Amino acid sequence: MAEDVKIRAQVYKDPRPAEMFDRYHERVRDHPPEWVYELVRTVTVWMGLVFFRIQGYGAENVPNGPVIVAPNHASFMDHFFAGAFVRRHIQFMAKSQMFGHNVMSWVYSHGGVFPVRRGYADDETFKTAFTILGRGGTIGMYVEGGRSRSGKVGEDAKAGIGRLAIISGAPVVPVAILGSSQVRNWTRLRFPKVVVRYGKPVRFEQSDDPTQQQQQAAADEILRRIRAMHAELEAAGPRRAAQAARKAVLAERATP
């Protein structure tokens, strides 16, 4: 069996000063995603359909109003896979190393993406996220933090998503993406089939000052739901995962 393409090592601390990222936060706080979002979305959805035969189920679970979309994370394409089947403009937190003096930084910020400074407690990131939710927007946040190195859904949830969900009171939609861990093999002309399943939204009791335990418990519950959905798709296998997702969504609709 051929080995997967190796993922480059992640840099877990950004040594650049926090002030460097202020302008990106300011733009995203002051402006909703611009035309570049739809342009990038159109291109990546086309790529997903043609190369990865992407299918999505349960997109109606993403409600109107403020909401947090929480997919598992194994590929640089997960941002696009998670947003492929919903008309909401999902504004993802992204590692600060993606921002700098380059054209892509303009694309990210004008498309609604905002940085989280790696290796630090970044309150500016949460201020931006609360601003987006406050105007009825959609946040994309990975409960695992960084990308999974093994291709499996992580076992440890980062408390940050619990903090955001509890303080904002916004519902969280867990999302399971199967197949994205193999997307990096496109360089070898191997294109996996990708299936996306949107779970039912979960809402936590709102609090302006949740304890660390409450934040972690909420994050753990979100990850538990993602893992359960992903396990169902994985058990069905790549060929039958779409059928399993469709069946599960139909069963949810039939449940009062």
Backbone bond lengths (Angstrom), bond angles and torsions (degrees), N, CA, C in turn:
res aa  C-N    CA-C-N  psi(-1)  N-CA   C-N-CA  omega(-1)  CA-C   N-CA-C  phi
1 M - - - 1.469 - - 1.531 109.30 -
2 A 1.323 116.63 133.31 1.454 121.18 -178.41 1.526 110.45 -69.76
3 E 1.334 115.89 142.82 1.459 120.16 178.64 1.515 110.55 -78.79
4 D 1.335 115.11 153.02 1.457 120.23 176.32 1.520 110.39 -72.83
5 V 1.323 114.85 154.66 1.458 120.24 172.30 1.523 108.52 -63.43
6 K 1.315 117.10 136.11 1.459 121.09 -177.58 1.532 111.22 -74.13
7 I 1.324 115.17 143.91 1.467 120.98 175.95 1.527 108.16 -88.36
8 R 1.307 116.10 136.43 1.452 119.86 177.65 1.528 110.92 -63.76
9 A 1.316 116.29 146.20 1.464 121.02 179.89 1.526 110.40 -60.76
10 Q 1.323 115.78 140.62 1.454 120.52 179.87 1.528 110.56 -84.91
11 V 1.319 115.04 147.40 1.461 121.16 174.45 1.519 106.75 -98.18
12 Y 1.325 117.10 117.81 1.457 120.98 -170.80 1.519 114.21 -94.03
13 K 1.333 117.91 -2.51 1.454 119.26 177.27 1.515 109.26 -142.72
14 D 1.320 115.39 126.89 1.467 121.03 179.44 1.520 108.06 -96.55
15 P 1.333 118.05 114.88 1.462 120.34 -175.12 1.520 114.66 -76.72
16 R 1.325 117.71 -8.49 1.459 120.29 -176.42 1.529 110.89 -71.92
17 P 1.340 118.29 151.42 1.472 121.08 -176.97 1.521 112.38 -66.90
18 A 1.320 116.00 150.50 1.462 121.36 -178.38 1.524 111.78 -59.86
19 E 1.335 117.04 -32.73 1.464 120.74 -177.18 1.532 112.70 -61.11
20 M 1.314 116.65 -22.70 1.453 120.23 -178.84 1.524 112.05 -62.90
21 F 1.327 116.38 -25.84 1.457 120.65 -174.04 1.529 113.17 -99.72
22 D 1.340 116.62 0.27 1.463 120.15 -177.24 1.526 112.07 -58.45
23 R 1.323 116.91 -42.14 1.470 119.48 -175.44 1.528 112.07 -65.83
24 Y 1.337 116.65 -31.06 1.460 119.16 178.31 1.525 110.74 -70.96
25 H 1.328 115.64 -39.71 1.464 119.18 176.97 1.533 110.58 -65.93
26 E 1.305 116.71 -42.45 1.460 120.10 -178.86 1.522 111.63 -60.94
27 R 1.318 116.72 -43.03 1.473 119.32 -179.32 1.518 111.02 -63.67
28 V 1.326 116.64 -45.63 1.461 119.81 -177.61 1.527 111.27 -68.33
29 R 1.336 117.08 -34.10 1.466 119.54 177.75 1.522 111.52 -69.33
30 D 1.320 116.30 -34.54 1.464 120.71 -174.83 1.520 113.83 -89.98
31 H 1.342 117.52 -18.66 1.461 120.28 -174.94 1.534 110.80 -135.43
32 P 1.313 117.49 134.52 1.470 119.09 170.13 1.522 109.38 -70.37
33 P 1.331 118.92 169.08 1.460 120.59 178.95 1.532 111.84 -54.03
34 E 1.315 116.24 139.10 1.455 121.81 -177.07 1.520 111.07 -96.81
35 W 1.328 117.08 -169.98 1.461 123.13 -175.10 1.524 113.18 -56.59
36 V 1.333 116.90 -25.40 1.463 120.15 -178.00 1.528 111.04 -63.40
37 Y 1.344 116.75 -28.31 1.464 119.30 178.64 1.528 110.52 -61.22
38 E 1.329 116.54 -49.45 1.468 119.94 -178.61 1.521 111.66 -66.98
39 L 1.327 116.83 -33.40 1.461 119.76 177.87 1.528 110.48 -64.04
40 V 1.322 115.76 -49.82 1.459 120.03 179.93 1.523 110.40 -64.73
41 R 1.321 116.33 -39.76 1.459 120.03 179.27 1.525 111.28 -61.31
42 T 1.318 117.22 -44.37 1.467 121.20 -179.90 1.522 111.01 -59.96
43 V 1.325 116.34 -45.26 1.465 120.99 -178.94 1.524 111.21 -65.33
44 T 1.335 116.92 -46.54 1.461 119.72 -175.28 1.530 112.07 -73.10
45 V 1.328 117.91 -32.25 1.464 119.68 175.34 1.532 109.45 -65.94
46 W 1.312 116.57 -41.57 1.474 120.54 176.78 1.525 109.95 -59.90
47 M 1.331 116.76 -44.58 1.466 120.46 178.34 1.527 110.76 -62.46
48 G 1.335 115.62 -42.54 1.455 119.68 -179.34 1.515 112.50 -62.50
49 L 1.324 116.05 -41.81 1.464 120.26 -179.14 1.524 111.89 -69.87
50 V 1.323 116.68 -42.88 1.464 121.11 -175.39 1.523 111.77 -75.30
51 F 1.325 116.93 -48.74 1.456 119.88 -172.15 1.524 114.17 -91.93
52 F 1.336 116.74 -35.47 1.457 119.48 -173.84 1.528 113.34 -111.91
53 R 1.340 116.42 3.78 1.477 121.64 176.91 1.529 110.67 47.54
54 I 1.316 115.51 41.38 1.453 122.24 -173.82 1.529 111.76 -61.46
55 Q 1.331 115.36 137.86 1.458 122.76 175.33 1.523 108.67 -132.62
56 G 1.335 116.35 144.41 1.451 120.78 -178.65 1.514 112.17 -131.42
57 Y 1.322 116.65 145.28 1.461 122.17 -177.41 1.528 110.14 -138.91
58 G 1.322 115.77 138.59 1.454 121.46 176.80 1.513 114.14 86.43
59 A 1.338 117.96 17.96 1.467 120.15 -178.41 1.524 112.02 -60.97
60 E 1.330 117.27 -22.64 1.464 120.00 178.53 1.526 111.76 -67.22
61 N 1.332 117.84 -10.88 1.457 121.28 177.14 1.528 112.94 -74.06
62 V 1.328 116.16 -12.15 1.466 119.84 176.84 1.524 107.60 -84.82
63 P 1.336 119.16 108.78 1.472 121.54 -173.50 1.522 112.23 -81.34
64 N 1.316 115.35 169.51 1.460 120.73 169.81 1.522 108.98 -74.97
65 G 1.329 115.78 165.27 1.454 120.08 -179.50 1.516 111.13 83.21
66 P 1.341 116.19 -175.61 1.464 120.02 -177.65 1.523 111.59 -60.88
67 V 1.321 116.70 133.28 1.465 121.02 -178.22 1.528 109.03 -156.73
68 I 1.321 115.34 149.94 1.461 122.53 176.33 1.522 107.93 -112.27
69 V 1.309 117.09 123.51 1.464 122.58 177.12 1.520 107.57 -100.41
70 A 1.344 116.53 125.38 1.463 121.02 -171.98 1.530 111.19 -125.61
71 P 1.330 118.00 91.17 1.472 120.59 177.00 1.529 112.29 -90.11
72 N 1.333 116.23 160.30 1.463 118.79 166.82 1.530 108.00 -71.19
73 H 1.330 115.50 163.04 1.463 118.42 -169.45 1.530 111.08 -134.82
74 A 1.348 114.99 109.75 1.466 119.93 178.30 1.521 112.30 -133.77
75 S 1.345 117.16 -2.52 1.461 119.98 -174.55 1.520 111.15 -150.20
76 F 1.335 115.81 154.07 1.464 121.03 174.27 1.519 111.55 -65.74
77 M 1.336 117.44 -13.51 1.464 121.57 -179.74 1.529 113.01 -90.31
78 D 1.324 118.10 -5.81 1.471 120.33 -175.41 1.522 112.37 -60.14
79 H 1.348 117.73 -33.91 1.470 120.87 176.82 1.530 109.27 -54.48
80 F 1.331 114.67 -46.09 1.468 120.79 -173.60 1.524 111.62 -77.79
81 F 1.332 116.67 -37.80 1.456 119.89 176.98 1.532 110.43 -62.04
82 A 1.332 117.16 -42.44 1.467 121.23 -178.10 1.524 111.66 -64.99
83 G 1.331 117.16 -31.65 1.457 120.36 -177.94 1.503 115.08 -95.77
84 A 1.332 117.51 0.39 1.460 120.77 -172.07 1.522 113.99 -67.33
85 F 1.330 117.42 -29.48 1.465 119.88 -170.93 1.527 113.80 -112.25
86 V 1.320 116.74 8.79 1.463 120.27 178.10 1.516 109.20 -124.40
87 R 1.322 116.12 147.74 1.462 120.45 179.98 1.520 112.25 -86.00
88 R 1.314 116.89 -8.67 1.460 119.87 176.77 1.526 109.29 -66.03
89 H 1.329 116.75 147.68 1.458 121.99 174.21 1.526 108.01 -88.98
90 I 1.323 116.65 102.37 1.460 121.07 -177.07 1.526 109.18 -83.00
91 Q 1.327 116.32 121.56 1.459 121.71 -178.64 1.523 109.38 -102.90
92 F 1.311 115.00 106.88 1.451 121.34 -174.82 1.525 112.82 -87.89
93 M 1.328 114.92 144.49 1.452 120.89 162.57 1.528 106.56 -74.00
94 A 1.324 117.33 140.57 1.464 120.92 178.93 1.518 109.14 -136.33
95 K 1.313 116.42 148.59 1.465 119.95 -178.75 1.525 110.03 -58.78
96 S 1.317 115.25 142.21 1.465 121.25 -173.26 1.522 113.18 -63.02
97 Q 1.335 117.34 -22.69 1.465 119.72 179.68 1.521 112.47 -63.15
98 M 1.320 117.20 -16.73 1.462 120.28 178.72 1.527 112.04 -78.41
99 F 1.326 116.62 -11.35 1.462 120.98 -177.20 1.522 110.74 -108.02
100 G 1.327 114.92 140.32 1.457 119.94 179.52 1.513 109.79 175.42
101 H 1.313 116.66 -155.23 1.462 120.89 -178.23 1.527 109.87 -89.07
102 N 1.332 114.78 72.86 1.462 119.75 179.73 1.523 109.61 -151.21
103 V 1.314 115.57 165.19 1.468 121.46 -177.30 1.521 111.41 -63.11
104 M 1.330 116.93 -36.28 1.458 119.62 -176.21 1.530 112.13 -64.52
105 S 1.316 118.01 -28.78 1.464 120.31 176.39 1.523 110.44 -61.42
106 W 1.326 116.09 -38.56 1.470 120.49 176.31 1.527 109.97 -64.12
107 V 1.321 116.22 -43.85 1.466 120.78 179.70 1.522 110.33 -61.42
108 Y 1.328 116.07 -45.41 1.469 119.95 -179.01 1.524 111.45 -60.41
109 S 1.320 117.06 -54.11 1.463 119.89 -173.47 1.519 112.12 -68.57
110 H 1.339 118.27 -38.27 1.458 120.16 177.96 1.532 111.50 -73.23
111 G 1.332 115.60 -20.84 1.466 119.84 175.74 1.511 113.24 -89.36
112 G 1.346 116.98 0.44 1.462 120.16 174.94 1.511 115.54 98.59
113 V 1.336 118.16 0.55 1.462 121.06 178.68 1.533 109.02 -81.03
114 F 1.330 117.27 144.15 1.468 120.27 179.86 1.523 110.12 -136.53
115 P 1.341 116.69 152.58 1.468 120.01 -171.22 1.523 114.53 -85.93
116 V 1.320 114.25 149.59 1.459 121.72 166.89 1.526 105.64 -119.17
117 R 1.311 116.08 122.29 1.463 121.70 -174.07 1.522 109.68 -73.60
118 R 1.317 115.37 113.02 1.452 121.05 -174.58 1.520 111.80 -66.61
119 G 1.322 114.94 134.75 1.451 120.84 175.13 1.509 114.90 90.36
120 Y 1.360 117.01 5.00 1.465 120.10 -177.15 1.538 109.59 -137.17
121 A 1.327 115.48 158.61 1.460 120.57 170.02 1.528 106.44 -78.48
122 D 1.310 116.48 101.87 1.465 121.38 -170.01 1.533 110.90 -99.50
123 D 1.317 116.49 91.28 1.467 120.60 -179.98 1.522 112.14 -67.49
124 E 1.333 117.46 -27.71 1.460 120.01 179.78 1.520 111.05 -62.58
125 T 1.311 116.74 -35.99 1.463 120.83 178.14 1.520 110.66 -61.66
126 F 1.334 116.41 -42.95 1.465 119.70 -179.82 1.524 111.15 -70.55
127 K 1.316 118.03 -35.50 1.465 120.03 175.98 1.532 110.11 -60.05
128 T 1.322 115.84 -42.45 1.468 119.62 178.52 1.519 110.55 -64.72
129 A 1.330 116.67 -44.39 1.467 120.54 -179.38 1.526 111.36 -62.37
130 F 1.339 117.35 -43.15 1.465 120.10 178.81 1.531 111.04 -65.27
131 T 1.326 117.13 -34.51 1.464 120.59 177.72 1.525 110.67 -63.88
132 I 1.327 116.40 -43.69 1.466 121.01 179.66 1.524 110.74 -63.70
133 L 1.320 116.54 -46.49 1.462 119.96 179.08 1.527 110.94 -65.33
134 G 1.334 116.70 -34.89 1.459 120.83 179.74 1.515 113.74 -63.27
135 R 1.329 117.09 -26.87 1.461 119.49 177.25 1.528 111.91 -98.51
136 G 1.346 115.65 15.19 1.465 120.18 174.66 1.503 114.24 85.45
137 G 1.347 117.53 19.24 1.453 121.57 -176.73 1.518 113.72 -86.80
138 T 1.330 114.30 -176.60 1.466 122.41 -176.56 1.521 110.08 -119.60
139 I 1.321 116.20 125.25 1.459 122.18 178.17 1.529 109.23 -101.93
140 G 1.323 116.57 137.84 1.456 121.63 170.52 1.514 108.82 -107.38
141 M 1.333 116.96 126.63 1.464 120.23 -175.71 1.519 109.03 -146.43
142 Y 1.329 115.77 133.52 1.458 121.15 179.43 1.522 110.05 -89.97
143 V 1.319 115.93 120.41 1.461 120.20 -178.23 1.529 111.21 -67.38
144 E 1.341 117.29 -24.21 1.463 120.92 179.30 1.532 112.38 -81.86
145 G 1.324 116.74 -11.03 1.454 120.10 -174.66 1.511 109.58 85.81
146 G 1.309 118.12 -105.85 1.460 122.22 -179.99 1.520 112.29 -83.36
147 R 1.326 114.30 178.90 1.456 120.89 179.41 1.527 111.72 -66.49
148 S 1.322 115.62 143.03 1.456 121.32 173.23 1.520 109.15 -66.84
149 R 1.311 117.49 132.47 1.463 121.67 179.22 1.520 111.57 -85.74
150 S 1.320 117.35 -18.83 1.464 121.36 -175.23 1.519 113.12 -97.48
151 G 1.337 116.90 -12.91 1.459 119.61 -174.50 1.517 112.43 89.13
152 K 1.336 116.80 -10.14 1.465 121.61 177.56 1.520 109.84 -94.09
153 V 1.323 116.26 158.30 1.459 120.18 174.86 1.529 108.28 -67.80
154 G 1.319 117.39 134.10 1.452 121.53 -177.48 1.517 112.98 -62.56
155 E 1.316 115.32 160.36 1.470 121.22 179.82 1.518 112.66 -100.73
156 D 1.325 116.91 -14.50 1.466 121.03 -176.25 1.525 110.28 -113.87
157 A 1.321 115.55 123.94 1.461 121.54 179.32 1.522 110.28 -92.76
158 K 1.325 116.43 140.55 1.457 121.61 174.74 1.522 109.12 -84.90
159 A 1.317 116.51 133.79 1.466 121.07 -172.92 1.523 113.20 -67.37
160 G 1.329 118.15 -17.35 1.461 120.92 -175.40 1.506 114.30 -55.84
161 I 1.327 117.37 -39.15 1.465 119.10 -178.81 1.529 110.07 -69.22
162 G 1.327 116.89 -31.13 1.462 120.34 175.55 1.511 111.02 -66.30
163 R 1.320 116.28 -40.91 1.464 121.18 177.22 1.523 110.79 -60.26
164 L 1.321 116.08 -47.18 1.460 120.45 -178.35 1.523 111.28 -63.77
165 A 1.328 116.62 -42.70 1.467 120.84 -177.53 1.522 112.07 -67.76
166 I 1.330 117.47 -41.97 1.469 121.23 -176.16 1.527 111.04 -72.12
167 I 1.327 117.85 -45.92 1.463 119.91 -177.40 1.525 111.32 -69.33
168 S 1.321 117.15 -39.90 1.471 120.24 -177.88 1.519 112.43 -78.87
169 G 1.328 116.85 -29.25 1.453 120.65 -174.73 1.514 113.19 76.86
170 A 1.333 117.46 6.19 1.462 121.43 -178.52 1.523 110.69 -75.72
171 P 1.321 117.63 143.06 1.465 119.74 175.83 1.525 110.78 -69.21
172 V 1.322 115.15 154.30 1.455 121.96 178.86 1.522 109.12 -116.00
173 V 1.326 116.75 128.78 1.460 121.62 176.92 1.526 108.36 -103.67
174 P 1.344 117.92 109.03 1.464 119.73 176.65 1.529 109.51 -73.14
175 V 1.323 116.68 140.84 1.465 121.44 -177.44 1.528 109.20 -130.67
176 A 1.326 116.30 129.20 1.459 121.43 176.80 1.527 108.60 -106.96
177 I 1.331 115.87 126.41 1.460 121.63 178.46 1.520 107.74 -117.37
178 L 1.313 116.93 119.51 1.462 122.22 178.87 1.528 109.55 -106.38
179 G 1.307 115.99 131.70 1.464 120.73 176.01 1.507 114.56 105.76
180 S 1.330 117.60 -17.08 1.464 118.92 -174.23 1.525 112.50 -70.07
181 S 1.332 117.55 -21.59 1.466 119.18 178.94 1.525 111.75 -65.02
182 Q 1.339 116.87 -18.01 1.463 121.02 -179.50 1.522 112.82 -98.79
183 V 1.326 116.98 -0.18 1.464 120.07 -176.31 1.521 111.51 -61.39
184 R 1.339 116.98 -33.67 1.465 119.59 -178.73 1.526 113.06 -60.95
185 N 1.328 117.20 -14.91 1.461 120.73 -179.92 1.524 112.87 -79.32
186 W 1.333 116.85 5.48 1.462 118.73 178.65 1.530 110.98 -60.65
187 T 1.320 117.37 -26.52 1.464 120.32 179.21 1.527 111.63 -65.33
188 R 1.324 116.27 -18.03 1.463 121.81 176.86 1.528 110.97 -104.04
189 L 1.349 114.05 13.74 1.468 121.45 -179.98 1.531 111.43 61.19
190 R 1.326 115.22 35.17 1.459 121.17 173.64 1.525 107.58 -114.14
191 F 1.335 115.71 116.75 1.458 121.23 -173.34 1.531 109.88 -118.71
192 P 1.322 117.94 105.73 1.467 120.46 -178.91 1.523 111.72 -73.53
193 K 1.311 115.33 156.24 1.456 120.22 172.39 1.526 107.96 -81.33
194 V 1.331 116.76 135.44 1.460 121.87 -176.62 1.524 109.99 -115.81
195 V 1.326 115.83 131.22 1.468 122.25 178.12 1.529 108.33 -122.05
196 V 1.330 115.75 132.99 1.467 122.27 -179.75 1.519 108.69 -117.67
197 R 1.319 116.36 128.29 1.461 120.11 175.70 1.519 109.87 -123.76
198 Y 1.334 115.62 124.85 1.459 122.58 177.90 1.531 108.26 -94.81
199 G 1.318 117.35 123.09 1.454 121.25 179.99 1.513 112.32 -85.79
200 K 1.301 115.28 174.01 1.460 120.34 177.22 1.521 109.88 -67.79
201 P 1.329 117.55 141.76 1.474 119.66 -179.62 1.519 111.49 -67.73
202 V 1.322 115.00 146.91 1.457 121.39 176.70 1.523 107.59 -122.87
203 R 1.324 116.18 138.86 1.460 120.89 -179.55 1.532 108.51 -123.68
204 F 1.318 115.61 138.49 1.459 121.39 -179.64 1.528 110.04 -107.34
205 E 1.316 115.04 152.90 1.465 119.50 -179.44 1.524 109.72 -59.36
206 Q 1.319 115.43 127.89 1.459 120.45 -173.92 1.527 111.07 -74.30
207 S 1.339 115.00 142.16 1.457 121.75 177.45 1.521 108.12 -152.84
208 D 1.313 116.11 138.89 1.467 119.84 178.42 1.524 112.68 -78.83
209 D 1.322 116.37 -15.76 1.461 119.60 -176.76 1.528 110.25 -143.86
210 P 1.333 116.96 66.91 1.463 119.24 -178.91 1.520 111.70 -70.21
211 T 1.313 115.52 147.08 1.460 119.87 176.64 1.528 109.46 -72.87
212 Q 1.317 115.71 163.91 1.463 119.98 176.54 1.525 110.61 -59.89
213 Q 1.323 116.88 -36.48 1.462 120.91 179.02 1.524 111.04 -64.69
214 Q 1.326 116.96 -41.51 1.460 120.17 178.78 1.532 110.92 -65.14
215 Q 1.319 116.21 -41.44 1.455 120.21 178.44 1.523 110.87 -61.98
216 Q 1.325 115.70 -45.10 1.460 120.05 -178.38 1.529 111.27 -67.53
217 A 1.324 116.63 -39.01 1.471 120.11 179.69 1.527 111.01 -62.89
218 A 1.332 116.64 -40.30 1.466 120.09 177.99 1.524 110.43 -65.26
219 A 1.327 116.49 -44.80 1.460 120.32 178.72 1.527 111.32 -61.18
220 D 1.325 115.83 -41.82 1.470 120.13 179.47 1.525 111.43 -61.92
221 E 1.337 116.39 -39.33 1.461 120.15 179.96 1.530 111.27 -66.85
222 I 1.317 116.51 -39.92 1.465 120.06 177.83 1.529 110.03 -62.38
223 L 1.329 115.98 -46.26 1.461 119.72 -179.90 1.528 111.08 -64.91
224 R 1.322 117.26 -36.99 1.465 120.45 178.42 1.519 110.68 -59.01
225 R 1.328 116.14 -42.30 1.469 120.02 -179.49 1.530 111.29 -67.98
226 I 1.319 116.34 -39.85 1.464 119.48 177.57 1.522 110.02 -63.05
227 R 1.320 116.62 -45.99 1.464 120.91 -178.71 1.527 111.48 -61.83
228 A 1.336 116.87 -39.45 1.461 120.38 -179.43 1.527 110.88 -65.07
229 M 1.322 117.47 -44.19 1.464 120.36 178.52 1.524 111.18 -66.27
230 H 1.328 115.80 -43.07 1.465 119.58 -179.27 1.530 110.68 -63.73
231 A 1.331 116.63 -38.79 1.465 120.68 179.61 1.524 110.90 -62.74
232 E 1.334 117.75 -38.22 1.464 121.18 177.49 1.528 110.82 -63.06
233 L 1.323 116.12 -43.97 1.472 119.73 179.27 1.525 110.71 -66.66
234 E 1.323 116.28 -41.48 1.460 120.97 -178.47 1.524 110.73 -65.30
235 A 1.334 116.58 -39.78 1.462 121.00 -179.97 1.528 111.16 -64.76
236 A 1.327 115.98 -33.97 1.468 120.03 179.06 1.523 111.91 -71.30
237 G 1.344 116.23 -26.88 1.461 119.93 -179.40 1.515 111.51 88.73
238 P 1.336 117.43 160.44 1.474 121.21 -176.01 1.527 113.82 -56.30
239 R 1.322 117.79 -36.62 1.464 120.48 -175.93 1.519 112.84 -74.65
240 R 1.330 116.82 -29.97 1.470 120.34 -174.80 1.528 112.96 -113.10
241 A 1.325 117.13 5.42 1.463 119.94 -177.77 1.521 111.72 -62.70
242 A 1.333 117.25 -41.15 1.459 120.48 179.61 1.525 110.68 -62.47
243 Q 1.318 116.17 -41.20 1.466 120.13 178.22 1.525 110.68 -64.01
244 A 1.319 117.15 -40.60 1.462 120.94 178.66 1.519 111.18 -65.10
245 A 1.339 117.29 -40.73 1.466 120.91 178.95 1.514 110.83 -64.66
246 R 1.328 115.93 -43.36 1.464 120.33 179.49 1.523 110.75 -61.86
247 K 1.307 116.97 -44.05 1.464 121.89 179.98 1.522 111.00 -63.06
248 A 1.326 117.15 -42.11 1.460 120.88 -179.36 1.513 111.64 -65.90
249 V 1.332 116.77 -40.28 1.464 120.78 179.65 1.525 110.71 -66.92
250 L 1.317 117.19 -40.71 1.464 120.66 177.54 1.528 111.03 -63.07
251 A 1.336 116.45 -37.84 1.465 120.64 178.40 1.526 110.31 -66.30
252 E 1.331 117.12 -38.41 1.462 120.79 177.63 1.522 110.96 -63.52
253 R 1.322 116.37 -41.44 1.463 120.05 -179.66 1.517 111.82 -64.67
254 A 1.321 116.07 -30.99 1.463 120.69 -178.18 1.524 112.08 -80.26
255 T 1.347 116.25 -13.09 1.461 120.63 -179.42 1.516 110.03 -88.04
256 P 1.333 119.56 124.46 1.463 121.63 -178.61 1.529 111.41 -60.38
